[in-house]
Amino acid sequence: MVRERYAQGITLEESAAALNITPEYLSTLVNKETGKTFTAHLKEMRISRAKELLLAGELKAFEVSIRVGYADSKYFCRVFKEHTGMTPVEYQKKN
C-alpha cells in the first residue's frame, strides 16, 4: 500500500483504517518488517524515487517534490539534504 500511494498524502492512520487494524499495530508490523518506523519507511521510499527522477534529468526539483508526495518544495529540499547530504540540484549535478 505504501509503495502504491507514497506520492499521495498517505498517513499511518489512513493506512491502518484501510486495513481495519489499529495504527499502533500497523506501526509494529512495519517496524518488524522494515526495521523502521512508518514515517521513516515512507520518507525512504519518497527519497529513493526522487533520486531516480532527478537522475533522469527531465524534471526540476520542485516538480520531483510534487511527484514524490511533498507539496512544499522547500521542505522536500531540506528532507532530501538530511537524507543524502546534498540538495536535489547538487545530487543531480554530481550524478
SULLINJO-V375249 format. One record per backbone hydrogen bond with DSSP energy under -0.5 kcal/mol. NH is the residue of the N-H (numbers start at 0). CO is the residue of the C=O. Records with the same first field share a line. If there is no record, write none. Layout:
NH=CO, CO
//
This chain:
4=0
5=1
7=4
9=4, 7
14=10
15=11
16=12
17=13
18=14
19=15, 16
20=15
25=21
26=22
27=23
28=24
29=25
30=26
31=27
32=28
33=29
34=29, 30
35=29
40=36
41=37
42=38
43=39
44=40
45=41
46=42
47=43
48=44
49=45
50=46
51=47
52=48
53=49
54=50
55=51
56=52, 53
57=52
58=52
62=59
63=59
64=60
65=61
66=62
67=63
68=65
69=64
70=68
72=70
75=71
76=72
77=73
78=74
79=75
80=76
81=77
82=78
83=79
84=80
90=86
91=87
92=88
93=89
94=90
//
